[in-house]
Amino acid sequence: MELIEGHRVIVPAKGIPTLDIDPFDEAVLADPFEYFDALRGLGPVVYVPRYSMLAVGQYGSTHGVFTDHAHFVSSRGVGLNDFKIGTPWRPPSIILEVDPPDHTKTRRVMARALSPKVVKDLAQTFATAAEALVDEVLAKGRVESVTEIAERFPLSVFPQAVGLREVHDRYLVDYGNCVFNAMGPDNRLRREAIDYTREIAPWIMAACARDRLTPDGIGAAIYADADAGEITEGEAAMLVRSLLSAGVDTTVSGIGNALFCFAENPVEWDKLRADPSLIKPAFEEVLRYSFPVHTFGRTAGVDTEISGHPVEEGTKILAVIGAANRDPEKWGADADQFRVDRRPVGQIGFGAGIHGCVGQNIARGETAAILTALAAKVKRIEFDGAPVWRPSNAIHALDCLPLRFVPA
Ligand code: OVV
């Protein structure tokens, strides 16, 4: 059996068009929009010879792959490696990299630990932290907003919400970035991520232990389900690892991207300030327009099809969230415009289907808190230097965002 990137080499069905580019080339990652247009323009599904896999980027086929978990499985990995063939780079996540029925149980535990009620109870803490941070930002006037807002705000509330007693800010942000980079091909980004994880992982795993967590946090709620017999203690530790994998760098990216959107679109900031009821819909538009995760993978678990094109068992499929969220067929001719009042129902920034982001309530809660505090106190958000996008195999976020904040 011939392999590439740890999965089987495929022969695409006749009629599937070829997209002859490397979606993980650093130049493409830095500015992916031409690639997205090409991907959607060729059809509902394309063949990517560089990695001998398929990719979907039209809204319909991308949403279709995410919601058809029976045919497009997660248990064989959501990156390029097929876990049925090789050993995964880290012990697989027991919520991300599984299918029903295994997934059903862990998903239930995590959904309960991250329920709307849990997030509602955190809202005041989030609001207080956000207001204090915005006051500090305004006192400085100009800040590098990735470090000083997008990272600082989640780091000031999320580890505490989980119940971490000891916080290593850098490791918490970087671990997520590494996990997402590891979903890509064997390129520089993935190799460096896996190397760096050797340093970080012991700290992360130790932080997931029951006796390291406060008794009142999200982590403790997961361990309580181990006491109830729903999962084992080992599984509880793995689910806390999932919180730390998927719960920090993603919200950092979402908040950074939100700031970018408003610096780029001052009229939209004015609209938000004039009508704070737009804060929630505006974040949905941030997720659509500036998707913190650009790509997730799936594997065809059986012989199947995408939009009428046959797909062989074992085929890896890139589901390109960024392309689907900008599809003019779905969003209209102004799909490439950021509009706070669009109310983009169906945007797939959090994915879709049974694996859709289980932390989306808390992500929305964090973002609403920071945007609410900013809207109350900041008249204008202006670029104060060139934004720099971060090359990542799966995350779409900024490395550097110098901004000036004009007080209201
Ligand atoms: C959605 C996501 C991303 C990365 C890691 C995980 C989940 C996890 O469960 O570890």
Boltz pocket constraint, residues with backbone or C-beta under 6 A from the ligand:
constraints:
  - pocket:
      binder: B
      contacts: [[A, 93], [A, 94], [A, 95], [A, 96], [A, 97], [A, 179], [A, 180], [A, 238], [A, 241], [A, 242], [A, 243], [A, 245], [A, 246]]
      max_distance: 6.0
